[in-house]
């Protein structure tokens, strides 16, 4: 059954409410009264015979039916944007809002300059950058683009590699002078091993041993979900940490941290721009991804950038 054209604005408005996580903000952006937006969504729920949104005084969340509908509505809006941009690109600068999510420390350290350069080139685009360390749901949280630092598994999402990173084991010289430097992964058992709490310890302290993969039962008295705080705890001499090279490259270069067990830890991770679909990718999203690819073509955390960091 075809959807009557008269219902398409309500579907687009529903997508806007989901993306804004707010009736008030969606109304502001659509140039409508909040009551009008609420009524349109209520009529849409009535017509479909399902509840699409769960509303409380503090939170607006999707029901299972709402999530399924939003996926289609978001694709509808993206296709409309792409259609308009395809015929106006020659005479009109790309415009619109671009919702991006990235890990906190990576965003703080590396995203400011490329975002600023991108907006200087495309001033009619609005970048809304949010940061958090948990793995967000790109579709449910209504992001156009998510930056992830990981080894990606199978997914219906599309990922484009921006750069490469690796996890390194490191500690402050003062800590090593006091507690000794481990020469084999097994010796970490006697050390204070700091923990990044968003990953299991068994995956955090994994190495290549003489007989194959080795997971060290490391323990310590400090854990955090913040990469910057974990780095600073290591610099302060609290213990040994596993961190991305991109996060500790300056500390290694300056000698505030020393790299350990490099010959036992050679695994690499990718830094990816993750998005929902190539077919309905808005021009502004594609331009931003291309911009990031160019910007990170020669990342400042490459092995060559670590002088005296004993790269492995």
N, C-alpha and C positions, 0 to 999 in steps of 0.2 A: 504494500500500500504506500503510495506516494504521500509525503507530508505536504499539506497545502502551503503555498508561499507565505500566506499570512502568519503561519506559525514560526517561520524561520527567525524573525527578530527575537522571539521569546527564547528560542534555543541559544542564540548568540548571547542574550542577556544572562541566561543561566550560566553559560561558560564564564562570563565576566564575573559573576558573583562568586563562583568557585575559585577563580584565579585570584580575586581580591580577598577572599575569605571574609567578605564583609558586604552586607547589603548597602550600607552607607557609602562606602568607597566605590562600589559598582555604580550606584546611582549618580555619584559625583562625576565619574568618568563618562557615563552615558548621557549626562545632562538631564536626568529625570529626578523626580521626587523619590525618596526612599520608599514611601508607601506604594508608589506606582510599580517599583521594581518588585517589592514583596508580593503585590497582587498578581503581577505577571507570572512569577514563579509558582504561586499558589494555584493559579489557573492551569499552569502547565502540569502540576502534580495531579490536579483534579482530572484533567483530560486524559492523562496517562494511567490514572488509577493507582499510583504508587507514591510513596514518600521519597523525595529525592535528597532532602537535606534534614539533618538533625540540628536543631537550634537550641542553644542554652544561652544564659546571660554572658558567658565567657567565650564560647566556642561555636564555630559553625563547621560541621563535618558532613561528609558525604555518606549516604547509605550505599549498600551494594548496588542497588538499582541506579542511584545517582551517579556512582562511579562509572558504570557502563554507559549511561547516557552522556556523561561528560566527555568520555573518550571520543565519542562520535561528534559531539558539539565542538570540541577543541579542534578536531580534524576539519570540521566544516568551516570554522573561523579561519584556520590556517590556510585552507584552500582558497577562501575568499581573499585573504591578504595576498597570497601568492599570485592569484589571478590579477588583482589590481596592480601589484608591483610589476608583474611581467609586462604590462602595457604602458606603465608610467615610468619605468626605470630610466628610459632615455631622456625624459624631460623633467623628472622629479626625483629629489634626493630620497633615499630610503628613510622611513620614519616608523614610529610606533614604540611600544614598550617591550623590552627584552628582559625576561625574568631568569636570573642566573643564580645557581647555588654552588658554593665551593667550600672546601675545608678551611677552617678558621686560620690556621697558621700559614698555609699556602697563600690564601687570599691576602693576608696582612703583609707577607713578605714579597709577593710577586705579581699581584694583579693590579695594584694601583697604577703603575705606569702604562701598561697596555690598555686598560680601560680608559684612562685619560686621553691617550693618543687616539683611540677609536672614536670617542665622543667629540674630539676636536675635528676629526675628519667627517663625522656624520652627526652634526649637532641636532638633527631632528629625531634622532633615536634616543629613547630614555632607557638607561640600564638600571635595573633594580637588582642589586647584588645582595644576597643574603648568605650568611656563613654559619655553618654548623658542622660538627664532626661526625654526626650519625649519618648513616646511609639513607638519604631521603628517597621517597618515591616520586620519580619525575612526573608521572601522570597524575597521581592523586594530589600531589602538592602543587600541581599546575606550573611547573617550570618549563621554560623553553630549552634550557640547557643546564646540565649539571657537570661539574668538573669532579672527576674521581681519580684517586691515586690508589691503584690496586691491580691485582691480576683478575681480569674480567672473566667470568664464566659465560655459559650459554644464556642468552637473553633475547627477547624480542626487540630490545632497544638497539640503536645504532651508536657505535663508538668510533671516534676518530682520535688517533694518537697525537698528542701535542708534544710530548717529550718522554724521556726515560729517566727513571730514578732508581736508587737502590737503597736497601735498608742496611745501616751500618751499626756496629756495636762500638760504643764509645764511653769514655769516662774522663774525669778531670785528672791532671797530673798529681794533684794533691791527694786524691783518693787512692791512686795507684801507688804513690809513695808510702801511704799508710797501710794499705791492705795487700799490696803486691799485685803484679800484673798477670792475669791468666794466660797461659800459653796454649791451652787446649780447652775446648768447650766444656769438658767435664769439670774443669776447675771452677766454673762459675757457681757451682753448688755452694761453695764457701763464701760467696760474695753477696752484697746487698744489690739485688737486681731490681731496678725500678720497672714499673709496669704501666703500659699504655692500656687502660682498662676497656677500650672498645674492641680489643682482640683477645682471644684466649692466650694464656701464657704458653701453652704448648705450641701454638703457632708463632708466637713472638720470639721464643728462644729455640729456634730450629736451625740446625747446622748440617754441614756435610762432614760426617765422621769417616774413619778409615773403612768401616763396613757398610757405609751408606748413610741415608738420612738419620739425623740424631736430634731428638727433642730433649733438651736439658730441663730437669725439674727445678727451675730457678725460683727463688723466693726473695722477697724484699719487704721493706716496711713503708713503701710509698707507691701509690698508684694514682693516676689521673687520666681524664679523657682529653686533656689539653696538651697538644704537642709542644707548644711554647713553654708551658710550665714544666713539662718533663725535661726539656732541654736545659732550662735554667736550674732545675734540681741537680742535673748531672754536672753542670758547670760549677755549681756550689760545692761539689764534692760529696754529694749524698750517696751516690752509687753508680752503677753501670746501667746504661740505657740502650735500647734499640730504637733508632730514629732514622727517618729518610735523610739521605745525604743533602738534599735541598734545604733541610731545616738546620743542619749543623755545619754547613760548608764554611761559614765565616769563623766559627769556633775552632774548627780543625785547622784552618789556615793560620789563625792567630795563636794556636797552641793552647787555647783554653780547654780544649778537649783533645784526647788522643784516640785514634782508631785502633780497635782491638780485633784479633782473630779474623783478619781480613781474608786469609787464605781458606777459612772455613765458612765464609758467608759471601757467596757471589751472586745470589739471586737478585734479579732485577724486577722492578715493577713499572708499569706504565702510568703516565698521566694522560687522562682521556677527557675529551669533550663528548658527553653522552646526550643523545637527543632521541626523540620518539620515532621519526620517520624521515627518510630522504625525500619521499614523494611530495610531502606537503610542508617542506621546510621553508619558513618565511625567509625572504631575502635578507632581512636584518640579522637573523640567526646565522645564516650561511656566511655573511660578511664578517660577523664577529668570530666565528670558528676559523675562517681563513686568516683573519688578523692574528689570532692566538697562535696558529700554526707557524706563521712567519716570525712572530715575536719569540717563540720558544725554540726556534730552529737551532740555536746555539746557547743552551741554558747555562747560567752562571754557576751551576753546581756540578759541572762535568768533572770527571776525574782529574783532568789537567788543571782545574782551578784549585785543587787541594794541594797546596805546597806543604810538604812535610807531613801530610796526613796519612802516609803509608797506604796508598790505595792498593786494593787487591784485584 
